[in-house]
Amino acid sequence: MVKVKEFPDGAREEFLNRDMPMFEETPLLPGPPLAERRVALISTAGLHRLVSVSTASFLE
């Protein structure tokens, strides 16, 4: 995971100065407040890697 302080200067400034949308406080699903819920974040980002054309022969 990349931290905002590790962004390149231009990207960090653009990210921090971006206008963010405002959302109403209507929850998507009924239930307890978010602070009282268990949340799981699932990502496959770490499972993929770039394969160069010269090393892609094993994919055939």
PDBQT receptor file of N, H, CA, C and O in Angstrom, charges set to zero:
ATOM      1  N   MET A   1       0.849  -1.170   0.000  1.00  0.00    +0.000 N 
ATOM      2  CA  MET A   1       0.000   0.000   0.000  1.00  0.00    +0.000 C 
ATOM      3  C   MET A   1       0.888   1.224   0.000  1.00  0.00    +0.000 C 
ATOM      4  O   MET A   1       1.818   1.324   0.800  1.00  0.00    +0.000 OA
ATOM      5  N   VAL A   2       0.607   2.150  -0.889  1.00  0.00    +0.000 N 
ATOM      6  H   VAL A   2      -0.149   2.069  -1.539  1.00  0.00    +0.000 HD
ATOM      7  CA  VAL A   2       1.365   3.396  -0.975  1.00  0.00    +0.000 C 
ATOM      8  C   VAL A   2       0.724   4.435  -0.069  1.00  0.00    +0.000 C 
ATOM      9  O   VAL A   2      -0.491   4.628  -0.095  1.00  0.00    +0.000 OA
ATOM     10  N   LYS A   3       1.531   5.091   0.720  1.00  0.00    +0.000 N 
ATOM     11  H   LYS A   3       2.519   4.934   0.742  1.00  0.00    +0.000 HD
ATOM     12  CA  LYS A   3       1.041   6.168   1.584  1.00  0.00    +0.000 C 
ATOM     13  C   LYS A   3       1.077   7.477   0.807  1.00  0.00    +0.000 C 
ATOM     14  O   LYS A   3       1.910   7.659  -0.082  1.00  0.00    +0.000 OA
ATOM     15  N   VAL A   4       0.172   8.383   1.148  1.00  0.00    +0.000 N 
ATOM     16  H   VAL A   4      -0.504   8.235   1.870  1.00  0.00    +0.000 HD
ATOM     17  CA  VAL A   4       0.082   9.666   0.445  1.00  0.00    +0.000 C 
ATOM     18  C   VAL A   4       1.415  10.409   0.506  1.00  0.00    +0.000 C 
ATOM     19  O   VAL A   4       1.796  11.054  -0.470  1.00  0.00    +0.000 OA
ATOM     20  N   LYS A   5       2.122  10.335   1.614  1.00  0.00    +0.000 N 
ATOM     21  H   LYS A   5       1.812   9.810   2.407  1.00  0.00    +0.000 HD
ATOM     22  CA  LYS A   5       3.405  11.036   1.725  1.00  0.00    +0.000 C 
ATOM     23  C   LYS A   5       4.454  10.466   0.773  1.00  0.00    +0.000 C 
ATOM     24  O   LYS A   5       5.478  11.109   0.539  1.00  0.00    +0.000 OA
ATOM     25  N   GLU A   6       4.221   9.267   0.215  1.00  0.00    +0.000 N 
ATOM     26  H   GLU A   6       3.389   8.746   0.405  1.00  0.00    +0.000 HD
ATOM     27  CA  GLU A   6       5.154   8.655  -0.728  1.00  0.00    +0.000 C 
ATOM     28  C   GLU A   6       4.796   8.946  -2.183  1.00  0.00    +0.000 C 
ATOM     29  O   GLU A   6       5.539   8.550  -3.081  1.00  0.00    +0.000 OA
ATOM     30  N   PHE A   7       3.669   9.634  -2.441  1.00  0.00    +0.000 N 
ATOM     31  H   PHE A   7       3.066   9.956  -1.711  1.00  0.00    +0.000 HD
ATOM     32  CA  PHE A   7       3.294  10.013  -3.805  1.00  0.00    +0.000 C 
ATOM     33  C   PHE A   7       4.332  10.973  -4.369  1.00  0.00    +0.000 C 
ATOM     34  O   PHE A   7       4.943  11.720  -3.606  1.00  0.00    +0.000 OA
ATOM     35  N   PRO A   8       4.549  10.979  -5.685  1.00  0.00    +0.000 N 
ATOM     36  CA  PRO A   8       5.371  12.044  -6.284  1.00  0.00    +0.000 C 
ATOM     37  C   PRO A   8       4.733  13.400  -5.975  1.00  0.00    +0.000 C 
ATOM     38  O   PRO A   8       3.516  13.494  -5.815  1.00  0.00    +0.000 OA
ATOM     39  N   ASP A   9       5.551  14.443  -5.891  1.00  0.00    +0.000 N 
ATOM     40  H   ASP A   9       6.540  14.367  -6.020  1.00  0.00    +0.000 HD
ATOM     41  CA  ASP A   9       5.065  15.766  -5.469  1.00  0.00    +0.000 C 
ATOM     42  C   ASP A   9       3.806  16.224  -6.198  1.00  0.00    +0.000 C 
ATOM     43  O   ASP A   9       2.834  16.605  -5.546  1.00  0.00    +0.000 OA
ATOM     44  N   GLY A  10       3.794  16.199  -7.522  1.00  0.00    +0.000 N 
ATOM     45  H   GLY A  10       4.583  15.889  -8.051  1.00  0.00    +0.000 HD
ATOM     46  CA  GLY A  10       2.639  16.673  -8.287  1.00  0.00    +0.000 C 
ATOM     47  C   GLY A  10       1.399  15.851  -8.021  1.00  0.00    +0.000 C 
ATOM     48  O   GLY A  10       0.312  16.408  -7.865  1.00  0.00    +0.000 OA
ATOM     49  N   ALA A  11       1.537  14.538  -7.964  1.00  0.00    +0.000 N 
ATOM     50  H   ALA A  11       2.419  14.086  -8.091  1.00  0.00    +0.000 HD
ATOM     51  CA  ALA A  11       0.396  13.660  -7.715  1.00  0.00    +0.000 C 
ATOM     52  C   ALA A  11      -0.139  13.860  -6.305  1.00  0.00    +0.000 C 
ATOM     53  O   ALA A  11      -1.352  13.855  -6.094  1.00  0.00    +0.000 OA
ATOM     54  N   ARG A  12       0.762  14.037  -5.334  1.00  0.00    +0.000 N 
ATOM     55  H   ARG A  12       1.747  14.041  -5.505  1.00  0.00    +0.000 HD
ATOM     56  CA  ARG A  12       0.338  14.244  -3.947  1.00  0.00    +0.000 C 
ATOM     57  C   ARG A  12      -0.472  15.532  -3.823  1.00  0.00    +0.000 C 
ATOM     58  O   ARG A  12      -1.532  15.539  -3.197  1.00  0.00    +0.000 OA
ATOM     59  N   GLU A  13       0.021  16.627  -4.418  1.00  0.00    +0.000 N 
ATOM     60  H   GLU A  13       0.882  16.621  -4.927  1.00  0.00    +0.000 HD
ATOM     61  CA  GLU A  13      -0.692  17.903  -4.346  1.00  0.00    +0.000 C 
ATOM     62  C   GLU A  13      -2.054  17.816  -5.018  1.00  0.00    +0.000 C 
ATOM     63  O   GLU A  13      -3.040  18.327  -4.487  1.00  0.00    +0.000 OA
ATOM     64  N   GLU A  14      -2.119  17.170  -6.186  1.00  0.00    +0.000 N 
ATOM     65  H   GLU A  14      -1.318  16.755  -6.617  1.00  0.00    +0.000 HD
ATOM     66  CA  GLU A  14      -3.397  17.032  -6.895  1.00  0.00    +0.000 C 
ATOM     67  C   GLU A  14      -4.368  16.202  -6.065  1.00  0.00    +0.000 C 
ATOM     68  O   GLU A  14      -5.550  16.536  -5.981  1.00  0.00    +0.000 OA
ATOM     69  N   PHE A  15      -3.889  15.131  -5.455  1.00  0.00    +0.000 N 
ATOM     70  H   PHE A  15      -2.929  14.859  -5.523  1.00  0.00    +0.000 HD
ATOM     71  CA  PHE A  15      -4.733  14.265  -4.639  1.00  0.00    +0.000 C 
ATOM     72  C   PHE A  15      -5.262  14.997  -3.410  1.00  0.00    +0.000 C 
ATOM     73  O   PHE A  15      -6.449  14.910  -3.097  1.00  0.00    +0.000 OA
ATOM     74  N   LEU A  16      -4.392  15.714  -2.716  1.00  0.00    +0.000 N 
ATOM     75  H   LEU A  16      -3.427  15.785  -2.970  1.00  0.00    +0.000 HD
ATOM     76  CA  LEU A  16      -4.797  16.402  -1.492  1.00  0.00    +0.000 C 
ATOM     77  C   LEU A  16      -5.701  17.602  -1.755  1.00  0.00    +0.000 C 
ATOM     78  O   LEU A  16      -6.488  17.975  -0.885  1.00  0.00    +0.000 OA
ATOM     79  N   ASN A  17      -5.606  18.216  -2.937  1.00  0.00    +0.000 N 
ATOM     80  H   ASN A  17      -4.967  17.913  -3.644  1.00  0.00    +0.000 HD
ATOM     81  CA  ASN A  17      -6.425  19.394  -3.258  1.00  0.00    +0.000 C 
ATOM     82  C   ASN A  17      -7.669  19.064  -4.066  1.00  0.00    +0.000 C 
ATOM     83  O   ASN A  17      -8.385  19.970  -4.491  1.00  0.00    +0.000 OA
ATOM     84  N   ARG A  18      -7.936  17.797  -4.283  1.00  0.00    +0.000 N 
ATOM     85  H   ARG A  18      -7.355  17.060  -3.938  1.00  0.00    +0.000 HD
ATOM     86  CA  ARG A  18      -9.079  17.352  -5.086  1.00  0.00    +0.000 C 
ATOM     87  C   ARG A  18     -10.403  17.657  -4.364  1.00  0.00    +0.000 C 
ATOM     88  O   ARG A  18     -10.519  17.453  -3.155  1.00  0.00    +0.000 OA
ATOM     89  N   ASP A  19     -11.397  18.147  -5.121  1.00  0.00    +0.000 N 
ATOM     90  H   ASP A  19     -11.302  18.312  -6.103  1.00  0.00    +0.000 HD
ATOM     91  CA  ASP A  19     -12.733  18.335  -4.564  1.00  0.00    +0.000 C 
ATOM     92  C   ASP A  19     -13.398  16.973  -4.424  1.00  0.00    +0.000 C 
ATOM     93  O   ASP A  19     -13.512  16.232  -5.400  1.00  0.00    +0.000 OA
ATOM     94  N   MET A  20     -13.830  16.647  -3.234  1.00  0.00    +0.000 N 
ATOM     95  H   MET A  20     -13.738  17.249  -2.440  1.00  0.00    +0.000 HD
ATOM     96  CA  MET A  20     -14.452  15.358  -2.980  1.00  0.00    +0.000 C 
ATOM     97  C   MET A  20     -15.970  15.534  -2.892  1.00  0.00    +0.000 C 
ATOM     98  O   MET A  20     -16.447  16.545  -2.376  1.00  0.00    +0.000 OA
ATOM     99  N   PRO A  21     -16.730  14.555  -3.394  1.00  0.00    +0.000 N 
ATOM    100  CA  PRO A  21     -18.187  14.665  -3.344  1.00  0.00    +0.000 C 
ATOM    101  C   PRO A  21     -18.712  14.552  -1.914  1.00  0.00    +0.000 C 
ATOM    102  O   PRO A  21     -18.109  13.892  -1.068  1.00  0.00    +0.000 OA
ATOM    103  N   MET A  22     -19.820  15.192  -1.668  1.00  0.00    +0.000 N 
ATOM    104  H   MET A  22     -20.310  15.728  -2.355  1.00  0.00    +0.000 HD
ATOM    105  CA  MET A  22     -20.492  15.086  -0.369  1.00  0.00    +0.000 C 
ATOM    106  C   MET A  22     -21.625  14.076  -0.504  1.00  0.00    +0.000 C 
ATOM    107  O   MET A  22     -22.379  14.113  -1.477  1.00  0.00    +0.000 OA
ATOM    108  N   PHE A  23     -21.746  13.197   0.446  1.00  0.00    +0.000 N 
ATOM    109  H   PHE A  23     -21.134  13.168   1.236  1.00  0.00    +0.000 HD
ATOM    110  CA  PHE A  23     -22.791  12.171   0.433  1.00  0.00    +0.000 C 
ATOM    111  C   PHE A  23     -23.754  12.413   1.579  1.00  0.00    +0.000 C 
ATOM    112  O   PHE A  23     -23.369  12.888   2.647  1.00  0.00    +0.000 OA
ATOM    113  N   GLU A  24     -25.011  12.079   1.338  1.00  0.00    +0.000 N 
ATOM    114  H   GLU A  24     -25.323  11.693   0.470  1.00  0.00    +0.000 HD
ATOM    115  CA  GLU A  24     -25.985  12.167   2.412  1.00  0.00    +0.000 C 
ATOM    116  C   GLU A  24     -25.667  11.084   3.438  1.00  0.00    +0.000 C 
ATOM    117  O   GLU A  24     -24.894  10.167   3.163  1.00  0.00    +0.000 OA
ATOM    118  N   GLU A  25     -26.251  11.192   4.587  1.00  0.00    +0.000 N 
ATOM    119  H   GLU A  25     -26.879  11.937   4.811  1.00  0.00    +0.000 HD
ATOM    120  CA  GLU A  25     -25.956  10.239   5.647  1.00  0.00    +0.000 C 
ATOM    121  C   GLU A  25     -26.890   9.044   5.633  1.00  0.00    +0.000 C 
ATOM    122  O   GLU A  25     -27.017   8.348   6.641  1.00  0.00    +0.000 OA
ATOM    123  N   THR A  26     -27.546   8.794   4.509  1.00  0.00    +0.000 N 
ATOM    124  H   THR A  26     -27.444   9.360   3.690  1.00  0.00    +0.000 HD
ATOM    125  CA  THR A  26     -28.422   7.636   4.383  1.00  0.00    +0.000 C 
ATOM    126  C   THR A  26     -27.559   6.403   4.156  1.00  0.00    +0.000 C 
ATOM    127  O   THR A  26     -26.835   6.337   3.162  1.00  0.00    +0.000 OA
ATOM    128  N   PRO A  27     -27.621   5.414   5.063  1.00  0.00    +0.000 N 
ATOM    129  CA  PRO A  27     -26.794   4.220   4.888  1.00  0.00    +0.000 C 
ATOM    130  C   PRO A  27     -27.271   3.373   3.707  1.00  0.00    +0.000 C 
ATOM    131  O   PRO A  27     -28.460   3.341   3.390  1.00  0.00    +0.000 OA
ATOM    132  N   LEU A  28     -26.336   2.697   3.072  1.00  0.00    +0.000 N 
ATOM    133  H   LEU A  28     -25.370   2.723   3.330  1.00  0.00    +0.000 HD
ATOM    134  CA  LEU A  28     -26.663   1.810   1.971  1.00  0.00    +0.000 C 
ATOM    135  C   LEU A  28     -27.459   0.602   2.475  1.00  0.00    +0.000 C 
ATOM    136  O   LEU A  28     -28.405   0.155   1.826  1.00  0.00    +0.000 OA
ATOM    137  N   LEU A  29     -27.070   0.089   3.625  1.00  0.00    +0.000 N 
ATOM    138  H   LEU A  29     -26.302   0.452   4.153  1.00  0.00    +0.000 HD
ATOM    139  CA  LEU A  29     -27.718  -1.076   4.217  1.00  0.00    +0.000 C 
ATOM    140  C   LEU A  29     -28.129  -0.772   5.650  1.00  0.00    +0.000 C 
ATOM    141  O   LEU A  29     -27.480   0.029   6.323  1.00  0.00    +0.000 OA
ATOM    142  N   PRO A  30     -29.194  -1.400   6.120  1.00  0.00    +0.000 N 
ATOM    143  CA  PRO A  30     -29.576  -1.192   7.521  1.00  0.00    +0.000 C 
ATOM    144  C   PRO A  30     -28.576  -1.890   8.442  1.00  0.00    +0.000 C 
ATOM    145  O   PRO A  30     -27.875  -2.814   8.030  1.00  0.00    +0.000 OA
ATOM    146  N   GLY A  31     -28.525  -1.438   9.676  1.00  0.00    +0.000 N 
ATOM    147  H   GLY A  31     -29.095  -0.688  10.011  1.00  0.00    +0.000 HD
ATOM    148  CA  GLY A  31     -27.648  -2.079  10.651  1.00  0.00    +0.000 C 
ATOM    149  C   GLY A  31     -27.017  -1.064  11.573  1.00  0.00    +0.000 C 
ATOM    150  O   GLY A  31     -27.380   0.112  11.565  1.00  0.00    +0.000 OA
ATOM    151  N   PRO A  32     -26.061  -1.529  12.376  1.00  0.00    +0.000 N 
ATOM    152  CA  PRO A  32     -25.422  -0.629  13.335  1.00  0.00    +0.000 C 
ATOM    153  C   PRO A  32     -24.527   0.390  12.629  1.00  0.00    +0.000 C 
ATOM    154  O   PRO A  32     -24.226   0.234  11.445  1.00  0.00    +0.000 OA
ATOM    155  N   PRO A  33     -24.103   1.426  13.343  1.00  0.00    +0.000 N 
ATOM    156  CA  PRO A  33     -23.194   2.413  12.767  1.00  0.00    +0.000 C 
ATOM    157  C   PRO A  33     -21.893   1.737  12.302  1.00  0.00    +0.000 C 
ATOM    158  O   PRO A  33     -21.523   0.676  12.806  1.00  0.00    +0.000 OA
ATOM    159  N   LEU A  34     -21.223   2.348  11.361  1.00  0.00    +0.000 N 
ATOM    160  H   LEU A  34     -21.523   3.210  10.952  1.00  0.00    +0.000 HD
ATOM    161  CA  LEU A  34     -19.999   1.784  10.800  1.00  0.00    +0.000 C 
ATOM    162  C   LEU A  34     -18.959   1.478  11.876  1.00  0.00    +0.000 C 
ATOM    163  O   LEU A  34     -18.256   0.471  11.793  1.00  0.00    +0.000 OA
ATOM    164  N   ALA A  35     -18.860   2.336  12.876  1.00  0.00    +0.000 N 
ATOM    165  H   ALA A  35     -19.431   3.155  12.944  1.00  0.00    +0.000 HD
ATOM    166  CA  ALA A  35     -17.883   2.126  13.952  1.00  0.00    +0.000 C 
ATOM    167  C   ALA A  35     -18.141   0.836  14.723  1.00  0.00    +0.000 C 
ATOM    168  O   ALA A  35     -17.247   0.335  15.405  1.00  0.00    +0.000 OA
ATOM    169  N   GLU A  36     -19.345   0.298  14.624  1.00  0.00    +0.000 N 
ATOM    170  H   GLU A  36     -20.071   0.706  14.070  1.00  0.00    +0.000 HD
ATOM    171  CA  GLU A  36     -19.699  -0.922  15.347  1.00  0.00    +0.000 C 
ATOM    172  C   GLU A  36     -19.747  -2.154  14.435  1.00  0.00    +0.000 C 
ATOM    173  O   GLU A  36     -20.107  -3.239  14.890  1.00  0.00    +0.000 OA
ATOM    174  N   ARG A  37     -19.392  -2.002  13.167  1.00  0.00    +0.000 N 
ATOM    175  H   ARG A  37     -19.100  -1.120  12.797  1.00  0.00    +0.000 HD
ATOM    176  CA  ARG A  37     -19.438  -3.109  12.211  1.00  0.00    +0.000 C 
ATOM    177  C   ARG A  37     -18.053  -3.697  11.990  1.00  0.00    +0.000 C 
ATOM    178  O   ARG A  37     -17.035  -3.067  12.276  1.00  0.00    +0.000 OA
ATOM    179  N   ARG A  38     -18.042  -4.911  11.479  1.00  0.00    +0.000 N 
ATOM    180  H   ARG A  38     -18.869  -5.423  11.248  1.00  0.00    +0.000 HD
ATOM    181  CA  ARG A  38     -16.806  -5.536  11.019  1.00  0.00    +0.000 C 
ATOM    182  C   ARG A  38     -16.770  -5.360   9.507  1.00  0.00    +0.000 C 
ATOM    183  O   ARG A  38     -17.752  -5.640   8.819  1.00  0.00    +0.000 OA
ATOM    184  N   VAL A  39     -15.647  -4.900   8.997  1.00  0.00    +0.000 N 
ATOM    185  H   VAL A  39     -14.849  -4.672   9.555  1.00  0.00    +0.000 HD
ATOM    186  CA  VAL A  39     -15.517  -4.601   7.574  1.00  0.00    +0.000 C 
ATOM    187  C   VAL A  39     -14.336  -5.384   7.008  1.00  0.00    +0.000 C 
ATOM    188  O   VAL A  39     -13.276  -5.450   7.631  1.00  0.00    +0.000 OA
ATOM    189  N   ALA A  40     -14.517  -5.975   5.836  1.00  0.00    +0.000 N 
ATOM    190  H   ALA A  40     -15.378  -5.922   5.331  1.00  0.00    +0.000 HD
ATOM    191  CA  ALA A  40     -13.428  -6.677   5.150  1.00  0.00    +0.000 C 
ATOM    192  C   ALA A  40     -13.192  -6.013   3.799  1.00  0.00    +0.000 C 
ATOM    193  O   ALA A  40     -14.137  -5.762   3.052  1.00  0.00    +0.000 OA
ATOM    194  N   LEU A  41     -11.941  -5.732   3.490  1.00  0.00    +0.000 N 
ATOM    195  H   LEU A  41     -11.173  -5.936   4.097  1.00  0.00    +0.000 HD
ATOM    196  CA  LEU A  41     -11.563  -5.194   2.189  1.00  0.00    +0.000 C 
ATOM    197  C   LEU A  41     -10.830  -6.301   1.441  1.00  0.00    +0.000 C 
ATOM    198  O   LEU A  41      -9.858  -6.865   1.945  1.00  0.00    +0.000 OA
ATOM    199  N   ILE A  42     -11.298  -6.602   0.249  1.00  0.00    +0.000 N 
ATOM    200  H   ILE A  42     -12.088  -6.144  -0.160  1.00  0.00    +0.000 HD
ATOM    201  CA  ILE A  42     -10.714  -7.680  -0.537  1.00  0.00    +0.000 C 
ATOM    202  C   ILE A  42     -10.145  -7.103  -1.822  1.00  0.00    +0.000 C 
ATOM    203  O   ILE A  42     -10.826  -6.361  -2.529  1.00  0.00    +0.000 OA
ATOM    204  N   SER A  43      -8.906  -7.440  -2.123  1.00  0.00    +0.000 N 
ATOM    205  H   SER A  43      -8.353  -8.043  -1.549  1.00  0.00    +0.000 HD
ATOM    206  CA  SER A  43      -8.249  -6.915  -3.315  1.00  0.00    +0.000 C 
ATOM    207  C   SER A  43      -7.379  -7.999  -3.940  1.00  0.00    +0.000 C 
ATOM    208  O   SER A  43      -6.766  -8.804  -3.239  1.00  0.00    +0.000 OA
ATOM    209  N   THR A  44      -7.337  -8.006  -5.266  1.00  0.00    +0.000 N 
ATOM    210  H   THR A  44      -7.835  -7.352  -5.836  1.00  0.00    +0.000 HD
ATOM    211  CA  THR A  44      -6.439  -8.919  -5.967  1.00  0.00    +0.000 C 
ATOM    212  C   THR A  44      -5.212  -8.185  -6.473  1.00  0.00    +0.000 C 
ATOM    213  O   THR A  44      -4.421  -8.756  -7.223  1.00  0.00    +0.000 OA
ATOM    214  N   ALA A  45      -5.040  -6.947  -6.084  1.00  0.00    +0.000 N 
ATOM    215  H   ALA A  45      -5.683  -6.483  -5.475  1.00  0.00    +0.000 HD
ATOM    216  CA  ALA A  45      -3.950  -6.123  -6.614  1.00  0.00    +0.000 C 
ATOM    217  C   ALA A  45      -2.586  -6.757  -6.391  1.00  0.00    +0.000 C 
ATOM    218  O   ALA A  45      -1.709  -6.622  -7.243  1.00  0.00    +0.000 OA
ATOM    219  N   GLY A  46      -2.382  -7.436  -5.285  1.00  0.00    +0.000 N 
ATOM    220  H   GLY A  46      -3.095  -7.545  -4.593  1.00  0.00    +0.000 HD
ATOM    221  CA  GLY A  46      -1.089  -8.044  -5.007  1.00  0.00    +0.000 C 
ATOM    222  C   GLY A  46      -0.872  -9.366  -5.699  1.00  0.00    +0.000 C 
ATOM    223  O   GLY A  46       0.221  -9.926  -5.611  1.00  0.00    +0.000 OA
ATOM    224  N   LEU A  47      -1.868  -9.885  -6.382  1.00  0.00    +0.000 N 
ATOM    225  H   LEU A  47      -2.756  -9.431  -6.454  1.00  0.00    +0.000 HD
ATOM    226  CA  LEU A  47      -1.753 -11.194  -7.000  1.00  0.00    +0.000 C 
ATOM    227  C   LEU A  47      -1.345 -11.140  -8.461  1.00  0.00    +0.000 C 
ATOM    228  O   LEU A  47      -1.142 -12.186  -9.078  1.00  0.00    +0.000 OA
ATOM    229  N   HIS A  48      -1.221  -9.958  -9.027  1.00  0.00    +0.000 N 
ATOM    230  H   HIS A  48      -1.385  -9.109  -8.526  1.00  0.00    +0.000 HD
ATOM    231  CA  HIS A  48      -0.880  -9.805 -10.435  1.00  0.00    +0.000 C 
ATOM    232  C   HIS A  48       0.506  -9.198 -10.564  1.00  0.00    +0.000 C 
ATOM    233  O   HIS A  48       0.904  -8.354  -9.761  1.00  0.00    +0.000 OA
ATOM    234  N   ARG A  49       1.232  -9.632 -11.575  1.00  0.00    +0.000 N 
ATOM    235  H   ARG A  49       0.909 -10.318 -12.227  1.00  0.00    +0.000 HD
ATOM    236  CA  ARG A  49       2.500  -8.981 -11.853  1.00  0.00    +0.000 C 
ATOM    237  C   ARG A  49       2.713  -8.894 -13.353  1.00  0.00    +0.000 C 
ATOM    238  O   ARG A  49       2.194  -9.706 -14.119  1.00  0.00    +0.000 OA
ATOM    239  N   LEU A  50       3.469  -7.915 -13.749  1.00  0.00    +0.000 N 
ATOM    240  H   LEU A  50       3.890  -7.255 -13.126  1.00  0.00    +0.000 HD
ATOM    241  CA  LEU A  50       3.751  -7.676 -15.152  1.00  0.00    +0.000 C 
ATOM    242  C   LEU A  50       4.705  -8.744 -15.668  1.00  0.00    +0.000 C 
ATOM    243  O   LEU A  50       5.721  -9.035 -15.036  1.00  0.00    +0.000 OA
ATOM    244  N   VAL A  51       4.377  -9.324 -16.812  1.00  0.00    +0.000 N 
ATOM    245  H   VAL A  51       3.552  -9.087 -17.325  1.00  0.00    +0.000 HD
ATOM    246  CA  VAL A  51       5.229 -10.327 -17.443  1.00  0.00    +0.000 C 
ATOM    247  C   VAL A  51       5.713  -9.744 -18.756  1.00  0.00    +0.000 C 
ATOM    248  O   VAL A  51       4.906  -9.335 -19.591  1.00  0.00    +0.000 OA
ATOM    249  N   SER A  52       7.023  -9.702 -18.945  1.00  0.00    +0.000 N 
ATOM    250  H   SER A  52       7.678 -10.034 -18.266  1.00  0.00    +0.000 HD
ATOM    251  CA  SER A  52       7.553  -9.157 -20.189  1.00  0.00    +0.000 C 
ATOM    252  C   SER A  52       7.351 -10.158 -21.318  1.00  0.00    +0.000 C 
ATOM    253  O   SER A  52       7.169 -11.349 -21.063  1.00  0.00    +0.000 OA
ATOM    254  N   VAL A  53       7.383  -9.693 -22.550  1.00  0.00    +0.000 N 
ATOM    255  H   VAL A  53       7.532  -8.726 -22.757  1.00  0.00    +0.000 HD
ATOM    256  CA  VAL A  53       7.187 -10.541 -23.719  1.00  0.00    +0.000 C 
ATOM    257  C   VAL A  53       8.256 -11.618 -23.774  1.00  0.00    +0.000 C 
ATOM    258  O   VAL A  53       7.966 -12.748 -24.167  1.00  0.00    +0.000 OA
ATOM    259  N   SER A  54       9.482 -11.297 -23.389  1.00  0.00    +0.000 N 
ATOM    260  H   SER A  54       9.718 -10.379 -23.070  1.00  0.00    +0.000 HD
ATOM    261  CA  SER A  54      10.574 -12.267 -23.466  1.00  0.00    +0.000 C 
ATOM    262  C   SER A  54      10.417 -13.411 -22.476  1.00  0.00    +0.000 C 
ATOM    263  O   SER A  54      10.968 -14.486 -22.709  1.00  0.00    +0.000 OA
ATOM    264  N   THR A  55       9.683 -13.223 -21.372  1.00  0.00    +0.000 N 
ATOM    265  H   THR A  55       9.236 -12.349 -21.182  1.00  0.00    +0.000 HD
ATOM    266  CA  THR A  55       9.521 -14.291 -20.372  1.00  0.00    +0.000 C 
ATOM    267  C   THR A  55       8.121 -14.884 -20.399  1.00  0.00    +0.000 C 
ATOM    268  O   THR A  55       7.773 -15.666 -19.514  1.00  0.00    +0.000 OA
ATOM    269  N   ALA A  56       7.308 -14.531 -21.395  1.00  0.00    +0.000 N 
ATOM    270  H   ALA A  56       7.592 -13.896 -22.113  1.00  0.00    +0.000 HD
ATOM    271  CA  ALA A  56       5.921 -14.977 -21.426  1.00  0.00    +0.000 C 
ATOM    272  C   ALA A  56       5.750 -16.343 -22.089  1.00  0.00    +0.000 C 
ATOM    273  O   ALA A  56       4.615 -16.801 -22.230  1.00  0.00    +0.000 OA
ATOM    274  N   SER A  57       6.831 -17.015 -22.503  1.00  0.00    +0.000 N 
ATOM    275  H   SER A  57       7.753 -16.643 -22.388  1.00  0.00    +0.000 HD
ATOM    276  CA  SER A  57       6.708 -18.296 -23.193  1.00  0.00    +0.000 C 
ATOM    277  C   SER A  57       6.032 -19.359 -22.337  1.00  0.00    +0.000 C 
ATOM    278  O   SER A  57       5.393 -20.263 -22.876  1.00  0.00    +0.000 OA
ATOM    279  N   PHE A  58       6.161 -19.272 -21.005  1.00  0.00    +0.000 N 
ATOM    280  H   PHE A  58       6.680 -18.538 -20.568  1.00  0.00    +0.000 HD
ATOM    281  CA  PHE A  58       5.520 -20.268 -20.142  1.00  0.00    +0.000 C 
ATOM    282  C   PHE A  58       4.005 -20.147 -20.149  1.00  0.00    +0.000 C 
ATOM    283  O   PHE A  58       3.319 -21.056 -19.680  1.00  0.00    +0.000 OA
ATOM    284  N   LEU A  59       3.458 -19.042 -20.671  1.00  0.00    +0.000 N 
ATOM    285  H   LEU A  59       4.015 -18.304 -21.052  1.00  0.00    +0.000 HD
ATOM    286  CA  LEU A  59       2.007 -18.859 -20.723  1.00  0.00    +0.000 C 
ATOM    287  C   LEU A  59       1.379 -19.587 -21.901  1.00  0.00    +0.000 C 
ATOM    288  O   LEU A  59       0.155 -19.709 -21.956  1.00  0.00    +0.000 OA
ATOM    289  N   GLU A  60       2.177 -20.075 -22.845  1.00  0.00    +0.000 N 
ATOM    290  H   GLU A  60       3.171 -19.976 -22.801  1.00  0.00    +0.000 HD
ATOM    291  CA  GLU A  60       1.641 -20.716 -24.050  1.00  0.00    +0.000 C 
ATOM    292  C   GLU A  60       1.133 -22.101 -23.765  1.00  0.00    +0.000 C 
ATOM    293  O   GLU A  60       0.649 -22.779 -24.671  1.00  0.00    +0.000 OA
TER     294      GLU A  60
